[in-house]
Amino acid sequence: MHVLVDLSVVPLGVGVSVAHYVALCQKVLEEASLTHSVYPAGTLIEGEWDAVFAAVKRCHLVVHAAGAPRIHTTMRVGTRTDREESGSARLTSVARAREAL
């Protein structure tokens, strides 16, 4: 099943900046060959359910291994049965709706 996941992994106990940990998770997603885009509050990940959730688990393992004693993660998960959807398709749909206003 194809899934879109909006992921925010927040390492705790590592200081104020978390850029290093975000970069580590981004590397995990690249190694998993998952389509993703980072934005200021999280990362949108697209792919098959098992591959995406395996990568989320790997992000946790990597961030813990890098020294984060605790992680708080939030996810929003979306699936469809009528068609395969992408983040860019969602943006295009909103842009078209906006043009129609």
C-alpha distances in whole Angstrom, upper triangle without the diagonal:
4,6,10,12,16,18,22,23,27,29,32,35,35,37,37,35,31,31,31,28,26,27,26,22,22,23,21,18,20,20,17,16,14,15,17,20,22,24,27,26,22,19,16,14,11,8,6,6,8,10,10,12,14,15,16,18,20,21,23,24,25,27,29,30,31,33,32,33,30,27,26,22,21,17,16,12,11,8,9,8,11,11,9,11,13,16,18,17,18,21,22,22,24,26,27,27,30,32,32,34
4,7,10,14,16,19,21,25,27,31,34,34,35,35,33,29,28,29,26,24,24,24,20,20,21,19,16,18,18,15,14,11,12,13,16,19,21,24,23,20,17,13,11,7,5,4,6,9,10,9,11,14,14,15,18,19,20,22,24,24,26,28,29,30,32,30,32,29,26,25,21,19,16,14,11,9,6,8,9,11,9,7,8,9,12,15,14,14,18,19,19,21,23,24,24,27,29,29,31
4,6,10,12,16,18,22,24,27,31,31,32,31,29,26,25,26,23,21,22,22,18,18,20,17,14,17,18,15,14,11,11,12,14,17,18,21,19,16,13,10,8,6,6,6,6,9,10,8,10,13,13,13,16,17,17,19,22,22,23,25,27,28,30,28,29,26,23,21,18,16,12,10,7,6,5,8,10,13,11,8,8,9,10,14,13,13,16,18,18,19,22,23,23,25,27,28,30
4,7,9,13,16,19,22,25,29,28,30,28,27,23,23,24,21,18,20,20,16,16,18,17,13,16,18,15,14,11,10,9,11,13,15,17,16,13,10,7,6,5,7,9,9,12,12,9,11,14,13,12,16,17,17,18,21,22,22,24,26,27,28,26,28,25,21,20,16,14,10,8,6,5,7,9,13,14,13,10,8,7,7,11,12,11,13,16,16,16,19,21,21,23,25,26,27
4,6,10,12,16,19,22,25,25,26,25,23,20,20,21,18,16,18,18,14,14,17,15,12,15,17,15,15,11,11,9,11,12,13,15,13,10,8,6,5,7,9,10,9,12,12,8,9,12,11,10,13,15,14,15,18,19,19,21,23,23,25,23,24,21,18,16,12,10,6,6,5,6,9,12,16,18,16,14,12,10,10,13,15,13,15,18,18,18,21,23,23,24,27,28,29
4,7,10,13,17,19,23,23,24,22,21,18,18,19,17,14,16,17,13,13,17,15,13,16,18,17,17,13,12,10,10,10,10,12,10,7,6,5,6,9,12,14,13,15,15,11,12,15,13,11,14,16,14,15,19,19,18,20,23,23,24,21,23,20,16,14,10,8,5,5,7,9,12,15,19,20,19,16,14,12,10,13,15,13,14,18,18,17,20,22,22,23,26,27,28
4,6,10,13,16,20,19,20,19,18,15,15,16,13,11,14,14,10,11,14,13,12,15,17,15,16,13,13,10,10,9,10,11,9,6,5,6,7,11,13,15,14,15,14,10,11,13,11,8,12,13,11,12,15,15,14,17,19,19,20,17,19,16,13,11,7,6,5,7,9,12,15,18,21,24,22,19,17,15,13,16,19,17,18,21,22,21,23,26,26,26,29,31,31
4,6,10,13,16,16,17,16,14,11,12,14,11,9,13,13,10,12,15,14,13,16,18,18,19,16,16,13,12,10,10,10,7,5,6,9,11,14,17,19,17,18,17,14,13,15,13,10,13,14,11,11,15,15,13,15,18,17,18,15,17,14,10,8,6,5,6,9,12,15,18,22,25,27,26,23,21,18,16,19,21,19,20,23,24,23,25,28,28,28,31,33,32
4,6,10,13,13,14,14,13,10,11,12,9,8,11,11,9,11,14,13,13,16,18,17,19,17,17,14,14,12,13,12,10,7,9,12,13,16,18,20,18,18,17,14,13,14,12,9,11,12,8,8,12,11,9,11,14,14,14,11,13,10,7,6,4,7,9,12,14,18,21,24,27,30,28,25,23,21,19,22,25,23,23,27,28,27,29,32,32,31,34,36,36
4,6,10,10,11,11,10,8,10,11,8,9,12,12,11,13,16,15,16,19,21,20,22,20,21,17,17,14,14,12,10,9,12,15,16,20,22,24,22,22,21,18,17,18,16,12,14,14,11,10,13,13,9,11,14,13,13,9,11,9,6,5,6,9,11,15,17,21,24,28,31,33,32,29,27,25,22,25,28,26,26,29,30,29,31,34,34,33,36,38,38
4,7,7,9,10,10,7,10,10,7,9,12,12,11,14,16,16,17,20,21,21,23,22,23,20,19,16,17,15,13,13,15,18,19,22,24,25,24,23,22,19,18,18,16,14,14,14,11,9,11,11,7,8,11,10,9,6,8,6,4,6,8,12,15,18,21,24,27,31,34,36,35,32,30,28,25,28,31,29,29,33,34,32,34,37,37,37,40,42,41
4,6,8,9,10,9,13,13,11,13,16,15,15,18,20,19,21,24,24,25,27,26,26,23,23,20,20,18,16,16,18,21,22,26,28,29,27,26,26,23,21,22,20,17,17,17,14,12,14,14,10,10,13,12,10,6,7,5,6,7,10,14,17,20,23,27,30,33,37,39,38,35,33,31,29,31,34,32,32,36,37,35,37,40,40,39,42,44,43
4,6,9,11,10,14,14,12,15,17,17,17,20,22,21,23,26,26,27,30,28,29,26,26,22,23,20,19,19,21,25,26,29,31,32,30,29,28,26,24,24,22,20,19,19,17,14,16,15,12,11,13,12,9,6,6,7,9,11,14,17,21,24,27,30,33,37,40,43,41,39,36,34,32,35,37,36,35,39,40,38,40,43,43,42,45,47,47
4,7,8,8,11,10,10,12,15,14,15,18,19,20,22,24,24,26,28,27,28,25,24,21,21,19,18,18,20,23,24,28,30,31,30,29,28,25,24,24,22,19,19,19,16,14,15,14,10,10,12,10,7,6,8,9,10,12,15,18,21,25,27,31,33,37,40,43,41,38,36,33,31,33,36,35,34,38,39,38,39,42,42,41,44,47,46
4,6,8,11,11,11,14,16,16,17,20,21,22,24,26,27,28,30,29,29,26,24,21,21,18,17,18,21,24,26,30,32,34,32,32,30,28,27,27,24,22,22,22,18,17,19,17,14,14,16,13,11,10,12,12,13,14,17,19,22,26,29,32,35,39,42,44,42,39,37,34,32,34,37,35,34,38,39,37,38,42,42,41,44,46,45
4,7,9,11,12,13,15,16,17,19,21,22,23,25,27,28,29,28,28,24,23,19,18,15,15,16,19,23,25,28,31,33,32,32,30,27,27,27,25,22,23,23,19,18,20,19,15,16,18,15,14,12,14,14,14,14,16,19,22,24,27,30,34,37,41,43,41,38,35,32,29,31,34,33,32,35,37,35,36,39,39,38,40,43,42
4,6,8,9,10,12,13,15,16,18,19,21,22,24,25,26,25,25,22,20,16,16,13,13,14,17,20,22,26,29,31,30,30,28,25,25,25,22,20,22,21,17,17,19,17,13,16,17,14,13,12,15,15,14,15,16,18,21,23,26,29,32,36,39,41,39,36,33,30,27,29,32,31,29,33,35,33,34,37,37,36,39,41,41
4,6,5,6,9,10,11,12,14,16,17,19,20,22,23,22,22,18,17,13,14,12,12,12,14,17,19,23,25,27,26,26,24,22,21,22,19,17,18,17,13,14,16,13,10,13,14,11,12,10,13,13,11,12,13,15,18,21,23,26,29,32,36,38,36,33,30,27,24,26,30,28,27,31,33,31,32,36,36,35,37,40,40
4,5,5,6,9,10,10,12,14,15,16,18,20,21,20,20,17,15,11,12,11,12,11,13,16,18,21,24,26,26,26,24,21,22,22,18,17,19,17,14,15,17,14,11,15,16,12,14,13,16,16,14,15,15,17,19,21,23,26,29,32,35,37,35,31,29,26,23,25,28,27,26,29,31,30,30,34,35,34,36,39,38
4,6,5,6,9,10,11,13,15,15,17,19,20,20,20,17,16,13,15,14,15,14,14,18,19,22,24,26,26,26,23,21,21,21,17,16,18,16,12,14,14,11,9,12,13,9,11,11,15,15,14,16,16,19,20,23,25,27,30,33,36,38,36,32,30,27,25,26,30,29,28,31,34,33,33,37,37,37,39,42,42
4,5,5,6,9,10,11,13,14,15,17,19,18,19,16,15,13,14,14,13,12,13,16,16,20,22,24,23,22,20,18,18,17,14,13,14,12,9,10,11,8,6,9,10,8,10,9,12,12,11,13,13,15,17,20,22,25,27,31,34,36,34,30,28,25,23,25,29,28,27,31,32,31,32,36,36,36,38,41,41
4,5,5,6,9,10,11,12,14,15,17,15,16,13,12,9,11,10,11,9,9,13,13,17,19,22,21,21,19,16,17,17,13,12,14,13,9,11,13,11,9,12,14,11,13,12,15,15,12,13,12,14,15,18,19,22,25,28,31,33,31,27,25,22,20,22,25,24,24,27,29,28,29,32,33,32,35,37,37
4,5,5,6,9,10,10,12,14,15,15,15,13,12,10,12,13,14,12,11,14,14,18,19,22,22,22,19,17,18,17,14,14,15,13,10,13,14,11,10,14,14,11,14,14,18,17,15,17,16,17,18,20,22,24,26,29,32,34,31,28,26,23,21,22,25,25,25,27,30,29,30,33,34,34,36,38,39
4,5,5,6,9,10,11,13,14,14,16,14,14,12,15,16,16,13,12,15,15,18,19,21,21,20,17,16,16,15,12,12,13,10,7,10,10,7,7,11,11,9,12,12,15,16,14,16,15,17,18,21,21,24,26,29,32,34,32,28,26,23,22,24,27,27,27,30,32,31,32,35,36,36,38,41,41
4,5,5,6,9,10,11,13,12,13,11,12,10,13,14,14,11,9,12,11,14,16,18,17,17,14,12,13,12,8,8,10,8,5,8,10,7,8,11,12,11,14,13,16,15,13,14,12,14,14,17,18,20,22,26,28,30,28,25,23,20,19,21,24,24,24,27,29,28,30,33,33,33,36,38,39
4,5,5,6,9,10,11,10,10,8,9,8,11,13,14,11,9,11,10,13,15,17,18,18,14,12,14,14,10,10,13,11,8,12,13,11,11,15,15,14,17,16,19,19,16,17,15,16,16,18,18,20,22,25,28,29,27,23,21,18,17,19,22,22,22,24,26,26,27,30,31,31,33,36,37
4,5,5,6,9,10,10,12,11,12,12,15,17,17,14,12,14,13,15,16,18,19,18,15,13,15,14,10,12,13,10,9,13,13,10,11,15,14,13,17,17,20,20,18,19,17,19,19,21,21,23,24,27,30,31,29,25,23,21,20,21,24,25,25,27,29,30,30,33,34,35,36,39,40
4,5,5,6,9,9,12,11,13,13,16,18,18,15,12,14,12,14,14,15,16,15,11,11,12,10,7,9,10,7,6,10,10,8,10,13,13,13,16,16,19,19,16,18,16,17,17,19,19,21,22,25,27,30,27,23,22,20,19,21,24,24,25,27,29,30,31,33,35,35,37,39,40
4,5,5,6,6,8,7,10,11,14,17,17,13,10,11,8,10,10,13,13,13,10,8,11,10,6,8,11,9,8,12,13,12,13,16,17,16,19,19,22,21,18,18,16,17,15,17,16,18,19,22,24,26,24,20,19,16,16,18,20,21,21,24,26,26,27,30,31,32,34,36,37
4,5,5,6,8,8,11,12,16,18,19,15,12,13,11,12,12,14,16,16,12,11,14,13,10,12,14,12,11,15,16,14,15,19,18,18,21,21,24,24,21,22,19,20,19,20,20,21,22,24,26,28,25,21,20,17,17,18,21,22,22,24,26,27,28,30,32,32,34,36,38
4,5,8,11,12,14,15,19,21,22,18,15,16,13,14,13,15,16,15,11,12,14,12,9,12,14,11,11,15,14,13,15,18,17,17,21,21,24,24,21,23,20,22,20,22,21,23,23,26,27,29,26,23,22,20,20,21,24,25,26,27,30,31,31,34,35,36,38,40,41
4,5,9,11,14,15,19,22,21,18,15,14,11,11,10,11,12,11,7,8,11,9,7,10,12,10,11,14,14,14,16,19,18,19,22,22,24,24,21,22,19,20,18,20,18,20,20,22,24,26,23,19,19,17,18,20,22,23,24,26,28,29,30,32,34,35,36,38,40
4,7,9,12,15,18,21,22,18,15,14,11,10,9,11,13,13,9,10,13,12,10,13,15,13,14,18,18,17,19,22,22,22,25,25,27,26,24,24,21,22,20,20,19,19,19,21,23,24,21,18,17,15,16,17,19,21,22,23,25,27,28,29,31,32,34,36,37
4,6,10,12,16,19,19,15,12,10,7,6,6,9,11,11,8,7,11,11,9,11,14,13,13,16,18,17,18,21,22,22,25,24,26,25,22,22,19,19,16,17,15,16,16,18,20,22,19,15,14,12,13,14,16,18,19,20,22,24,25,27,28,29,31,33,34
4,7,10,14,17,17,14,10,8,6,5,7,10,13,14,11,10,13,14,12,13,17,16,15,19,20,19,20,23,24,24,27,25,28,27,23,23,19,19,16,16,15,15,15,17,20,21,17,14,12,9,9,11,13,14,15,17,19,20,21,23,25,26,27,29,31
4,7,10,13,14,10,7,5,4,6,9,12,14,15,13,10,13,14,11,12,16,15,14,17,19,18,18,21,22,22,24,23,26,24,21,20,17,16,14,14,14,14,16,18,21,22,19,16,13,10,9,11,14,14,14,17,19,19,20,23,24,25,26,29,30
4,7,10,11,9,6,5,7,9,12,16,17,19,16,13,16,17,14,14,18,17,15,18,21,19,19,22,23,22,25,23,26,24,21,20,17,16,15,15,15,16,18,20,23,24,21,18,15,11,9,10,14,14,13,16,18,18,18,21,23,23,24,27,28
4,7,8,6,4,6,9,12,15,18,19,20,18,15,17,18,15,14,18,17,14,17,19,18,17,20,22,20,22,20,23,22,18,18,15,15,14,15,16,17,20,22,26,27,24,21,18,15,12,13,17,16,15,18,20,19,20,23,24,24,26,29,29
4,6,5,6,8,11,14,18,21,21,23,21,18,19,21,18,17,20,20,17,19,22,20,19,22,24,22,23,22,24,22,19,18,16,15,14,15,17,18,21,23,27,27,25,22,19,16,12,14,17,16,14,17,19,18,18,22,23,22,24,27,27
4,6,8,11,14,18,21,24,24,26,24,20,21,23,20,18,21,21,18,19,22,21,18,22,24,21,22,20,23,21,18,16,15,14,15,16,18,20,23,26,30,30,28,26,22,19,16,17,20,19,17,20,22,20,21,24,25,23,26,29,28
4,7,10,13,17,20,23,22,24,22,19,19,21,18,16,19,20,16,17,21,20,17,20,23,21,21,19,21,19,15,13,12,11,12,13,16,18,21,24,28,29,27,25,21,19,16,18,20,18,17,21,22,20,21,25,25,24,27,29,28
4,7,10,13,17,19,18,20,18,15,16,18,15,13,16,16,13,14,18,17,15,18,20,19,20,18,20,18,14,12,10,9,9,11,13,15,19,22,25,27,25,22,19,16,14,16,19,17,17,20,21,20,22,25,25,24,27,29,29
4,6,10,13,16,16,17,15,12,13,15,12,11,15,15,12,14,17,16,15,18,20,19,21,19,21,19,16,14,12,11,10,11,12,14,17,20,23,24,22,19,16,14,11,14,16,15,15,18,20,19,21,24,24,24,27,29,29
4,7,10,13,14,16,14,11,13,15,13,12,15,16,14,16,19,19,18,21,23,22,24,22,24,22,18,17,13,12,10,9,10,11,13,16,19,21,18,15,13,10,8,10,13,12,12,16,17,17,18,21,22,22,25,26,27
4,7,10,10,12,10,7,10,12,10,10,13,14,12,15,18,17,18,21,22,22,24,22,24,22,19,18,14,13,10,10,10,11,12,15,18,20,17,14,12,9,8,11,14,13,14,17,18,19,21,23,24,25,27,29,30
4,7,9,11,9,7,11,13,11,12,15,16,15,18,20,20,21,24,25,25,27,26,28,26,22,21,17,16,13,12,10,10,10,12,15,17,14,10,9,7,8,10,12,12,14,16,17,18,20,22,23,24,26,28,29
4,6,8,7,6,9,11,10,12,15,15,16,18,20,20,22,24,25,26,28,27,29,27,23,23,19,18,15,14,11,11,10,12,14,16,13,10,10,9,11,13,14,15,17,19,20,21,23,24,26,27,29,30,32
4,6,5,6,9,10,11,12,14,15,17,19,20,21,23,25,26,27,29,28,29,27,24,23,20,19,16,15,12,12,10,12,13,16,13,10,11,12,14,17,17,18,20,22,22,24,26,27,28,30,32,33,35
4,6,5,6,8,10,11,12,14,15,17,19,20,21,23,24,26,28,26,27,25,22,21,17,17,13,13,10,10,9,12,13,16,15,12,13,14,15,18,19,19,21,23,23,25,27,28,29,31,33,34,35
4,6,5,6,9,10,11,12,14,16,16,18,20,21,22,24,26,25,26,24,21,21,18,18,15,16,13,14,13,16,16,20,18,16,17,17,18,21,22,22,25,27,27,28,31,32,32,34,37,37,39
4,6,5,6,9,10,10,12,14,15,16,18,20,21,22,25,24,25,24,21,21,18,18,15,16,14,15,14,17,18,21,19,16,16,16,17,20,21,21,23,25,26,28,30,31,32,34,36,37,38
4,5,5,6,9,10,11,13,14,15,17,19,20,21,23,22,23,21,18,18,14,14,12,12,11,12,12,15,18,20,18,15,15,14,14,18,19,19,21,23,24,25,27,29,29,31,33,34,36
4,5,5,6,9,10,11,13,14,15,17,18,20,22,20,21,19,16,16,13,13,11,12,10,13,13,17,19,22,20,18,17,17,17,21,22,21,23,26,26,27,29,31,32,33,35,37,38
4,5,5,6,9,10,11,12,14,16,16,18,20,19,20,19,17,17,14,16,14,16,14,16,17,20,22,25,23,20,20,19,20,23,24,24,26,29,29,30,32,34,35,36,38,40,41
4,5,5,6,9,10,10,12,14,15,16,19,17,19,18,15,16,13,14,13,15,14,16,17,21,23,25,23,20,19,18,18,21,23,23,24,27,28,28,30,32,33,34,36,38,39
4,5,5,7,9,10,11,13,14,15,17,15,17,15,12,12,10,11,10,12,12,15,17,20,23,25,24,21,20,18,18,21,23,22,24,27,27,28,30,32,32,33,36,37,38
4,5,5,6,9,10,11,12,14,16,14,15,14,12,13,11,13,12,15,15,18,19,23,25,28,27,24,23,22,22,25,27,26,27,30,31,31,33,36,36,37,40,41,42
4,5,5,6,8,10,10,12,14,14,15,15,13,14,13,15,15,18,17,20,21,25,27,30,28,25,24,22,22,25,27,27,28,31,32,32,34,37,37,38,40,42,43
4,5,5,6,8,10,10,13,11,14,13,10,12,10,13,13,16,17,20,21,25,27,30,28,25,24,22,21,24,26,25,26,29,31,30,32,35,35,36,38,40,41
4,5,5,6,8,10,11,9,11,9,7,10,9,12,13,17,17,21,23,26,29,32,30,27,26,24,23,26,29,28,29,32,33,32,34,37,37,38,41,42,43
4,6,5,6,9,10,10,11,11,10,13,13,16,17,20,21,24,25,29,31,34,32,29,28,27,26,29,31,31,32,35,36,36,38,40,41,41,44,46,46
4,5,5,6,9,9,11,12,11,14,14,17,18,21,22,25,27,30,32,35,33,30,29,26,26,28,31,30,31,34,35,35,37,40,40,40,43,45,45
4,5,5,7,6,9,9,8,11,12,15,17,20,21,25,27,30,33,36,34,31,29,27,25,28,31,30,30,33,35,34,36,39,39,39,42,44,44
4,5,5,5,6,7,8,11,13,16,18,22,23,27,29,32,35,38,36,33,32,30,29,31,34,33,33,37,38,37,39,42,42,42,45,47,47
4,5,7,9,11,12,15,16,20,21,25,26,29,31,34,37,40,38,35,33,31,30,33,35,35,35,38,40,39,41,44,45,45,47,49,49
4,6,9,11,12,15,16,20,21,25,26,30,32,35,38,40,38,35,34,31,30,32,35,34,34,37,39,39,40,43,44,43,46,48,48
4,6,9,11,14,16,20,22,26,27,31,33,37,40,42,41,37,36,33,32,34,37,36,36,39,41,40,41,45,45,45,47,50,49
4,5,7,10,13,16,19,23,25,28,31,34,37,40,38,35,34,31,30,32,35,34,34,37,39,38,39,42,42,42,45,47,47
4,7,11,13,17,20,24,26,29,32,36,38,41,40,37,36,34,32,35,37,36,36,40,41,40,42,45,44,44,47,49,49
4,7,10,14,17,20,22,26,29,33,35,38,37,35,33,31,29,33,35,33,34,37,38,37,39,42,41,41,44,46,46
4,6,10,13,17,19,23,25,29,32,35,34,31,29,27,26,29,31,29,30,33,34,33,35,38,38,38,41,42,42
4,7,10,14,16,20,23,27,30,33,32,29,27,26,24,27,29,27,28,31,32,30,33,36,35,35,38,40,39
4,7,10,13,16,19,23,26,29,28,25,24,22,20,24,26,24,24,28,28,27,30,32,32,32,35,37,36
4,7,10,14,17,20,24,26,25,23,21,20,18,22,23,21,22,25,25,24,27,29,29,29,32,34,33
4,6,10,13,17,20,22,22,20,18,17,15,19,20,18,19,23,22,22,25,27,26,27,30,31,31
4,7,10,14,17,19,19,17,15,14,13,17,17,15,17,20,19,19,22,24,23,24,27,28,28
4,7,10,14,16,16,14,12,13,12,16,16,14,17,19,19,19,22,24,23,25,27,28,29
4,7,10,13,12,11,9,10,11,14,13,12,15,17,16,17,20,21,20,22,25,26,26
4,7,9,9,8,8,10,12,15,14,13,16,18,16,18,21,22,21,24,26,26,28
4,6,6,7,7,10,13,15,13,12,16,17,15,17,20,20,20,23,25,25,26
4,6,7,10,13,16,18,15,15,19,20,18,20,23,22,22,25,27,27,29
4,7,9,13,16,17,14,14,18,18,16,18,21,20,20,23,25,24,26
4,6,10,13,14,11,12,16,15,14,17,19,19,19,22,24,23,26
4,7,11,12,10,11,14,14,14,17,19,19,20,22,24,24,26
4,7,8,6,7,11,11,11,13,16,16,17,19,21,22,24
4,5,5,6,9,10,11,13,14,16,17,19,20,22,23
4,5,5,6,9,10,11,13,14,16,17,19,20,22
4,5,5,6,9,10,10,12,14,15,17,19,20
4,5,5,6,9,10,11,12,14,15,17,19
4,5,5,6,9,10,11,12,14,16,17
4,5,5,6,9,10,11,12,14,16
4,5,5,6,9,10,11,13,15
4,5,5,6,9,10,11,13
4,5,5,6,9,10,11
4,5,5,6,9,10
4,5,5,6,9
4,5,5,7
4,5,5
4,5
4
